[in-house]
Amino acid sequence: MSTWAKCLTKQLSKTKQDILNKTTHTLAKASSSPQPPTEPTAAEIAAANLKATTDIPECARLLRQMYALELLLWGSAERWTKDPAQKDRLVAQSSALMAEVKRIVRGWEENRAVRWAAEERVIVDEIYEVVRAYGERGEL
């Protein structure tokens, strides 16, 4: 092997070892010092509350639309044997509405800065219950 090839092999080996050392050090540092979650600041709480407060009426609107579709589907059961494609469209719309409600609720659950007022908490708990019940049955 030429001197140039030996030098290149040695340098590659050193670079590989450096990468392994840095990776090991980074992993050890990350696992040995987990950072406790920090409490949200007053500004974060205010921003989260404003967003969440506007989400409550949006969830209520989406749920009302979904209930209307579900009622239409339930009340016209014999009609759907003649037009199954229309039924499928309504079911898809209803599912999309619930998916949007679930997305909003997930945002509430992930945002530790949200602080609900007592009257908001009652409505939020009702929305959580609807989402939970829908998840158990797959439909309303």
C-alpha positions as CSV (number, residue, x, y, z in Angstrom):
1,M,0.0,0.0,0.0
2,S,1.3,3.4,-0.9
3,T,2.1,6.1,1.7
4,W,-0.8,8.2,0.3
5,A,-3.2,5.3,0.8
6,K,-1.9,4.6,4.3
7,C,-2.3,8.2,5.2
8,L,-5.9,8.3,3.8
9,T,-6.8,5.1,5.6
10,K,-5.5,6.4,8.9
11,Q,-7.3,9.7,8.4
12,L,-10.6,7.9,7.6
13,S,-10.2,5.7,10.6
14,K,-9.6,8.8,12.8
15,T,-12.6,10.6,11.4
16,K,-14.8,7.5,12.0
17,Q,-13.6,7.3,15.6
18,D,-14.2,11.0,16.1
19,I,-17.8,10.6,14.9
20,L,-18.4,7.6,17.1
21,N,-16.9,9.4,20.1
22,K,-19.1,12.5,19.5
23,T,-22.2,10.4,19.0
24,T,-21.5,8.4,22.2
25,H,-20.9,11.6,24.1
26,T,-24.0,13.3,22.8
27,L,-26.2,10.2,23.6
28,A,-24.7,9.9,27.1
29,K,-25.2,13.6,27.8
30,A,-28.8,13.4,26.6
31,S,-29.7,10.3,28.6
32,S,-27.9,11.4,31.8
33,S,-29.4,14.9,32.1
34,P,-33.1,14.8,31.2
35,Q,-34.5,18.3,31.3
36,P,-37.6,18.7,33.4
37,P,-40.4,20.3,31.6
38,T,-40.4,24.0,32.2
39,E,-43.5,25.8,33.4
40,P,-45.1,28.1,30.8
41,T,-44.6,31.8,31.1
42,A,-47.5,34.2,31.7
43,A,-47.3,35.3,28.0
44,E,-47.5,31.6,26.9
45,I,-50.4,31.0,29.1
46,A,-52.3,34.1,27.8
47,A,-51.6,33.1,24.2
48,A,-52.7,29.5,24.8
49,N,-55.9,30.6,26.6
50,L,-56.8,33.0,23.8
51,K,-56.3,30.3,21.2
52,A,-58.1,27.6,23.2
53,T,-61.0,29.9,24.0
54,T,-61.6,30.5,20.2
55,D,-61.3,26.8,19.7
56,I,-64.3,26.0,21.9
57,P,-66.9,27.6,19.7
58,E,-65.2,26.1,16.6
59,C,-65.4,22.6,18.2
60,A,-69.1,23.2,19.0
61,R,-69.8,24.3,15.5
62,L,-68.0,21.2,14.0
63,L,-69.9,18.9,16.4
64,R,-73.3,20.4,15.5
65,Q,-72.5,19.9,11.8
66,M,-71.4,16.3,12.5
67,Y,-74.6,15.6,14.5
68,A,-76.7,17.0,11.7
69,L,-75.1,14.6,9.2
70,E,-75.4,11.7,11.6
71,L,-79.1,12.4,12.2
72,L,-79.6,12.7,8.4
73,L,-77.9,9.3,7.9
74,W,-79.9,7.7,10.7
75,G,-83.2,9.2,9.8
76,S,-83.0,8.2,6.1
77,A,-81.7,4.7,6.4
78,E,-84.0,3.2,3.8
79,R,-83.0,5.9,1.3
80,W,-79.4,4.8,1.4
81,T,-80.1,1.5,-0.2
82,K,-81.0,3.5,-3.4
83,D,-78.1,5.9,-3.2
84,P,-75.2,4.3,-1.4
85,A,-72.7,6.8,-2.9
86,Q,-74.4,9.7,-1.3
87,K,-74.4,7.9,2.1
88,D,-70.7,7.3,1.7
89,R,-70.1,11.0,1.0
90,L,-72.1,12.0,4.1
91,V,-70.2,9.4,6.3
92,A,-66.9,10.8,4.9
93,Q,-67.9,14.3,5.8
94,S,-69.0,13.3,9.3
95,S,-65.7,11.5,9.8
96,A,-63.7,14.5,8.6
97,L,-65.6,16.8,11.0
98,M,-64.7,14.4,13.9
99,A,-61.1,14.3,12.8
100,E,-60.9,18.1,13.0
101,V,-62.4,18.1,16.5
102,K,-59.9,15.4,17.5
103,R,-57.1,17.6,16.1
104,I,-58.2,20.5,18.2
105,V,-58.6,18.4,21.3
106,R,-55.1,16.9,20.8
107,G,-53.8,20.5,20.7
108,W,-55.4,21.2,24.0
109,E,-53.9,18.1,25.5
110,E,-50.4,18.9,24.2
111,N,-50.4,22.5,25.4
112,R,-49.7,22.6,29.1
113,A,-50.1,26.4,29.1
114,V,-53.9,26.3,28.7
115,R,-55.8,27.3,31.8
116,W,-59.6,26.9,31.5
117,A,-62.1,29.1,33.3
118,A,-64.8,27.1,35.2
119,E,-67.5,27.5,32.6
120,E,-65.0,26.7,29.8
121,R,-64.0,23.6,31.7
122,V,-67.6,22.2,31.7
123,I,-67.8,22.6,27.9
124,V,-64.3,21.2,27.3
125,D,-65.1,18.2,29.4
126,E,-68.2,17.6,27.4
127,I,-66.2,17.8,24.2
128,Y,-63.6,15.4,25.6
129,E,-66.5,13.0,26.4
130,V,-67.9,13.1,22.9
131,V,-64.4,12.4,21.4
132,R,-63.9,9.6,23.8
133,A,-67.3,8.0,23.1
134,Y,-66.8,8.4,19.4
135,G,-63.5,6.7,19.7
136,E,-65.0,3.7,21.5
137,R,-67.8,3.2,19.1
138,G,-66.3,4.5,15.9
139,E,-69.4,6.5,15.3
140,L,-72.0,8.5,17.2
